[in-house]
Amino acid sequence: MAEPPVEIVYTSLHRRHPAVAPAPGEAAEVLGAVWAHALPDDGLQHVSARSEDNRIDLLLYLLTSDPDTPGTHCPLQRATALIARSHQASPSLRHQFLLPDPSA
């Protein structure tokens, strides 16, 4: 059986305090927050994270949705909403990271 098609969205969360080194387990904590706040309509299939000095990079693998279905959002919109929801709900994410600017 073929795997369902996915869209890959790259984003970064920049640190509020870049001079602070990444904490051990930071990537797992961010991944946990994203999974905890994912909704079925997000279509999240997989997410990976990599800590860097001034940011954490995320790759979100989202199911491709039918653009002709009413109310369907593009992968970038779904990823932006998921990251914003995770950031808002997680005190740790709010304390450590800034939300990405979707217009940038």
NUSE-985594 format. One record per residue (C-alpha): y, x, z; residue number from 1; residue in three letters. Coordinates in Angstrom, 3 decimals. Last residue first. Layout:
residues N
<atom><c2>Y</c2><c1>X</c1><c3>Z</c3><nr>NUM</nr><rest>Ala</rest></atom>
...
//
This chain:
residues 104
<atom><c2>36.817</c2><c1>9.002</c1><c3>6.639</c3><nr>104</nr><rest>Ala</rest></atom>
<atom><c2>37.062</c2><c1>5.197</c1><c3>6.660</c3><nr>103</nr><rest>Ser</rest></atom>
<atom><c2>33.979</c2><c1>4.822</c1><c3>8.859</c3><nr>102</nr><rest>Pro</rest></atom>
<atom><c2>35.592</c2><c1>6.967</c1><c3>11.598</c3><nr>101</nr><rest>Asp</rest></atom>
<atom><c2>32.679</c2><c1>8.183</c1><c3>13.704</c3><nr>100</nr><rest>Pro</rest></atom>
<atom><c2>32.656</c2><c1>7.077</c1><c3>17.344</c3><nr>99</nr><rest>Leu</rest></atom>
<atom><c2>33.528</c2><c1>9.833</c1><c3>19.789</c3><nr>98</nr><rest>Leu</rest></atom>
<atom><c2>30.836</c2><c1>11.365</c1><c3>21.958</c3><nr>97</nr><rest>Phe</rest></atom>
<atom><c2>29.960</c2><c1>12.417</c1><c3>25.519</c3><nr>96</nr><rest>Gln</rest></atom>
<atom><c2>31.273</c2><c1>9.637</c1><c3>27.787</c3><nr>95</nr><rest>His</rest></atom>
<atom><c2>30.717</c2><c1>6.776</c1><c3>25.340</c3><nr>94</nr><rest>Arg</rest></atom>
<atom><c2>27.204</c2><c1>8.054</c1><c3>24.568</c3><nr>93</nr><rest>Leu</rest></atom>
<atom><c2>26.349</c2><c1>8.271</c1><c3>28.273</c3><nr>92</nr><rest>Ser</rest></atom>
<atom><c2>27.820</c2><c1>4.852</c1><c3>29.067</c3><nr>91</nr><rest>Pro</rest></atom>
<atom><c2>25.571</c2><c1>3.331</c1><c3>26.388</c3><nr>90</nr><rest>Ser</rest></atom>
<atom><c2>26.389</c2><c1>-0.213</c1><c3>25.252</c3><nr>89</nr><rest>Ala</rest></atom>
<atom><c2>29.520</c2><c1>0.578</c1><c3>23.220</c3><nr>88</nr><rest>Gln</rest></atom>
<atom><c2>28.001</c2><c1>3.647</c1><c3>21.564</c3><nr>87</nr><rest>His</rest></atom>
<atom><c2>24.808</c2><c1>1.785</c1><c3>20.646</c3><nr>86</nr><rest>Ser</rest></atom>
<atom><c2>26.779</c2><c1>-1.141</c1><c3>19.178</c3><nr>85</nr><rest>Arg</rest></atom>
<atom><c2>29.072</c2><c1>1.226</c1><c3>17.245</c3><nr>84</nr><rest>Ala</rest></atom>
<atom><c2>26.074</c2><c1>3.192</c1><c3>15.917</c3><nr>83</nr><rest>Ile</rest></atom>
<atom><c2>24.317</c2><c1>-0.008</c1><c3>14.841</c3><nr>82</nr><rest>Leu</rest></atom>
<atom><c2>27.443</c2><c1>-1.474</c1><c3>13.222</c3><nr>81</nr><rest>Ala</rest></atom>
<atom><c2>28.132</c2><c1>1.718</c1><c3>11.271</c3><nr>80</nr><rest>Thr</rest></atom>
<atom><c2>24.494</c2><c1>1.922</c1><c3>10.148</c3><nr>79</nr><rest>Ala</rest></atom>
<atom><c2>24.550</c2><c1>-1.695</c1><c3>8.937</c3><nr>78</nr><rest>Arg</rest></atom>
<atom><c2>27.832</c2><c1>-1.181</c1><c3>7.085</c3><nr>77</nr><rest>Gln</rest></atom>
<atom><c2>26.567</c2><c1>2.029</c1><c3>5.467</c3><nr>76</nr><rest>Leu</rest></atom>
<atom><c2>23.288</c2><c1>0.353</c1><c3>4.471</c3><nr>75</nr><rest>Pro</rest></atom>
<atom><c2>25.071</c2><c1>-2.502</c1><c3>2.642</c3><nr>74</nr><rest>Cys</rest></atom>
<atom><c2>25.273</c2><c1>-5.877</c1><c3>4.358</c3><nr>73</nr><rest>His</rest></atom>
<atom><c2>23.277</c2><c1>-8.994</c1><c3>3.572</c3><nr>72</nr><rest>Thr</rest></atom>
<atom><c2>24.958</c2><c1>-12.269</c1><c3>4.472</c3><nr>71</nr><rest>Gly</rest></atom>
<atom><c2>23.711</c2><c1>-14.067</c1><c3>1.366</c3><nr>70</nr><rest>Pro</rest></atom>
<atom><c2>20.731</c2><c1>-12.339</c1><c3>-0.296</c3><nr>69</nr><rest>Thr</rest></atom>
<atom><c2>21.733</c2><c1>-10.908</c1><c3>-3.673</c3><nr>68</nr><rest>Asp</rest></atom>
<atom><c2>22.064</c2><c1>-7.376</c1><c3>-2.268</c3><nr>67</nr><rest>Pro</rest></atom>
<atom><c2>18.349</c2><c1>-7.396</c1><c3>-1.355</c3><nr>66</nr><rest>Asp</rest></atom>
<atom><c2>17.961</c2><c1>-4.991</c1><c3>1.521</c3><nr>65</nr><rest>Ser</rest></atom>
<atom><c2>16.689</c2><c1>-1.434</c1><c3>1.477</c3><nr>64</nr><rest>Thr</rest></atom>
<atom><c2>15.112</c2><c1>-0.703</c1><c3>4.827</c3><nr>63</nr><rest>Leu</rest></atom>
<atom><c2>17.191</c2><c1>1.745</c1><c3>6.834</c3><nr>62</nr><rest>Leu</rest></atom>
<atom><c2>16.479</c2><c1>5.413</c1><c3>7.521</c3><nr>61</nr><rest>Tyr</rest></atom>
<atom><c2>19.200</c2><c1>6.753</c1><c3>9.802</c3><nr>60</nr><rest>Leu</rest></atom>
<atom><c2>19.925</c2><c1>10.479</c1><c3>9.772</c3><nr>59</nr><rest>Leu</rest></atom>
<atom><c2>22.011</c2><c1>11.582</c1><c3>12.730</c3><nr>58</nr><rest>Leu</rest></atom>
<atom><c2>24.034</c2><c1>14.723</c1><c3>13.430</c3><nr>57</nr><rest>Asp</rest></atom>
<atom><c2>25.206</c2><c1>15.522</c1><c3>16.961</c3><nr>56</nr><rest>Ile</rest></atom>
<atom><c2>28.575</c2><c1>17.194</c1><c3>17.283</c3><nr>55</nr><rest>Arg</rest></atom>
<atom><c2>30.619</c2><c1>20.231</c1><c3>18.347</c3><nr>54</nr><rest>Asn</rest></atom>
<atom><c2>27.915</c2><c1>22.821</c1><c3>19.041</c3><nr>53</nr><rest>Asp</rest></atom>
<atom><c2>25.154</c2><c1>21.121</c1><c3>17.054</c3><nr>52</nr><rest>Glu</rest></atom>
<atom><c2>22.467</c2><c1>18.710</c1><c3>18.206</c3><nr>51</nr><rest>Ser</rest></atom>
<atom><c2>20.059</c2><c1>17.325</c1><c3>15.611</c3><nr>50</nr><rest>Arg</rest></atom>
<atom><c2>18.987</c2><c1>13.703</c1><c3>15.471</c3><nr>49</nr><rest>Ala</rest></atom>
<atom><c2>16.411</c2><c1>11.688</c1><c3>13.548</c3><nr>48</nr><rest>Ser</rest></atom>
<atom><c2>16.134</c2><c1>7.959</c1><c3>12.940</c3><nr>47</nr><rest>Val</rest></atom>
<atom><c2>13.320</c2><c1>5.886</c1><c3>11.477</c3><nr>46</nr><rest>His</rest></atom>
<atom><c2>12.717</c2><c1>2.366</c1><c3>10.205</c3><nr>45</nr><rest>Gln</rest></atom>
<atom><c2>16.007</c2><c1>0.648</c1><c3>11.096</c3><nr>44</nr><rest>Leu</rest></atom>
<atom><c2>16.384</c2><c1>-2.588</c1><c3>9.120</c3><nr>43</nr><rest>Gly</rest></atom>
<atom><c2>19.655</c2><c1>-3.425</c1><c3>10.873</c3><nr>42</nr><rest>Asp</rest></atom>
<atom><c2>18.716</c2><c1>-7.125</c1><c3>10.621</c3><nr>41</nr><rest>Asp</rest></atom>
<atom><c2>15.901</c2><c1>-6.556</c1><c3>13.143</c3><nr>40</nr><rest>Pro</rest></atom>
<atom><c2>18.407</c2><c1>-5.317</c1><c3>15.743</c3><nr>39</nr><rest>Leu</rest></atom>
<atom><c2>18.752</c2><c1>-1.743</c1><c3>16.950</c3><nr>38</nr><rest>Ala</rest></atom>
<atom><c2>20.253</c2><c1>-1.341</c1><c3>20.423</c3><nr>37</nr><rest>His</rest></atom>
<atom><c2>17.382</c2><c1>0.381</c1><c3>22.221</c3><nr>36</nr><rest>Ala</rest></atom>
<atom><c2>16.511</c2><c1>2.427</c1><c3>19.118</c3><nr>35</nr><rest>Trp</rest></atom>
<atom><c2>20.028</c2><c1>3.893</c1><c3>18.941</c3><nr>34</nr><rest>Val</rest></atom>
<atom><c2>20.167</c2><c1>4.571</c1><c3>22.679</c3><nr>33</nr><rest>Ala</rest></atom>
<atom><c2>16.771</c2><c1>6.278</c1><c3>22.633</c3><nr>32</nr><rest>Gly</rest></atom>
<atom><c2>17.796</c2><c1>8.465</c1><c3>19.702</c3><nr>31</nr><rest>Leu</rest></atom>
<atom><c2>20.915</c2><c1>9.549</c1><c3>21.609</c3><nr>30</nr><rest>Val</rest></atom>
<atom><c2>18.851</c2><c1>10.427</c1><c3>24.693</c3><nr>29</nr><rest>Glu</rest></atom>
<atom><c2>16.266</c2><c1>12.284</c1><c3>22.608</c3><nr>28</nr><rest>Ala</rest></atom>
<atom><c2>19.026</c2><c1>14.348</c1><c3>20.975</c3><nr>27</nr><rest>Ala</rest></atom>
<atom><c2>20.503</c2><c1>15.221</c1><c3>24.372</c3><nr>26</nr><rest>Glu</rest></atom>
<atom><c2>17.199</c2><c1>16.396</c1><c3>25.827</c3><nr>25</nr><rest>Gly</rest></atom>
<atom><c2>18.668</c2><c1>19.681</c1><c3>26.993</c3><nr>24</nr><rest>Pro</rest></atom>
<atom><c2>22.456</c2><c1>19.331</c1><c3>27.143</c3><nr>23</nr><rest>Ala</rest></atom>
<atom><c2>24.535</c2><c1>20.424</c1><c3>24.172</c3><nr>22</nr><rest>Pro</rest></atom>
<atom><c2>27.126</c2><c1>23.033</c1><c3>25.196</c3><nr>21</nr><rest>Ala</rest></atom>
<atom><c2>30.513</c2><c1>21.833</c1><c3>26.472</c3><nr>20</nr><rest>Val</rest></atom>
<atom><c2>33.418</c2><c1>23.401</c1><c3>24.575</c3><nr>19</nr><rest>Ala</rest></atom>
<atom><c2>33.410</c2><c1>20.473</c1><c3>22.138</c3><nr>18</nr><rest>Pro</rest></atom>
<atom><c2>34.562</c2><c1>17.983</c1><c3>24.826</c3><nr>17</nr><rest>His</rest></atom>
<atom><c2>34.689</c2><c1>14.511</c1><c3>23.252</c3><nr>16</nr><rest>Arg</rest></atom>
<atom><c2>31.787</c2><c1>15.593</c1><c3>21.076</c3><nr>15</nr><rest>Arg</rest></atom>
<atom><c2>31.614</c2><c1>14.420</c1><c3>17.496</c3><nr>14</nr><rest>His</rest></atom>
<atom><c2>29.029</c2><c1>11.808</c1><c3>16.525</c3><nr>13</nr><rest>Leu</rest></atom>
<atom><c2>27.781</c2><c1>12.544</c1><c3>13.056</c3><nr>12</nr><rest>Ser</rest></atom>
<atom><c2>26.542</c2><c1>10.334</c1><c3>10.240</c3><nr>11</nr><rest>Thr</rest></atom>
<atom><c2>23.986</c2><c1>10.450</c1><c3>7.447</c3><nr>10</nr><rest>Tyr</rest></atom>
<atom><c2>22.582</c2><c1>7.216</c1><c3>5.980</c3><nr>9</nr><rest>Val</rest></atom>
<atom><c2>19.223</c2><c1>7.123</c1><c3>4.213</c3><nr>8</nr><rest>Ile</rest></atom>
<atom><c2>18.238</c2><c1>3.996</c1><c3>2.290</c3><nr>7</nr><rest>Glu</rest></atom>
<atom><c2>14.642</c2><c1>2.835</c1><c3>2.422</c3><nr>6</nr><rest>Val</rest></atom>
<atom><c2>12.098</c2><c1>1.419</c1><c3>-0.012</c3><nr>5</nr><rest>Pro</rest></atom>
<atom><c2>9.024</c2><c1>-0.193</c1><c3>1.567</c3><nr>4</nr><rest>Pro</rest></atom>
<atom><c2>6.004</c2><c1>2.127</c1><c3>1.672</c3><nr>3</nr><rest>Glu</rest></atom>
<atom><c2>3.397</c2><c1>1.393</c1><c3>-0.964</c3><nr>2</nr><rest>Ala</rest></atom>
<atom><c2>0.000</c2><c1>0.000</c1><c3>0.000</c3><nr>1</nr><rest>Met</rest></atom>
//
